Amino acid sequence: MGSTYQPVLNMNLGASIGYESATVVDTAMSGAEFFDRRDSFRIAQFTLDHLTYAESILNNDIMKISGTDLEVLYIWDSADALNLQRRSFLGRLKALSPISQPYNTRYQTTYEIKELL
């Protein structure tokens, strides 16, 4: 297992974790639908809005090293032992986001992590 990272300030309000369906739907000319059922996977989306300069560099490195193909372990809340298994998963970055500077001394980035099945 590689390095760990926990931001100094938590994710912004509005962070989400949910399921996305991978089922393929084909529609016949008559309008009838046919399904190729596939397992759903979890998606976590969140923004880190108040990063220090050092954290912004670290987040940039995480995206550079992980790319969209290497594994990352996502843990929503490590202190929530009851739901740790439900709200944590092995995934990959679905997209790479830039680091922006919306405030004078604070930086921001967003993450979208897709569960690996």
ABEGO torsion letter per residue (X at the ends): XBBBBBBABBBBBGBBBBBBBABBBBBBAAGBBBBBBBBBBBBBBBBBABBBAAAAAAAAAAAAAAEAABBBBBBABAABAAAAAAABBBBBBABBBBBBBABAABBBBBBBBBBBX
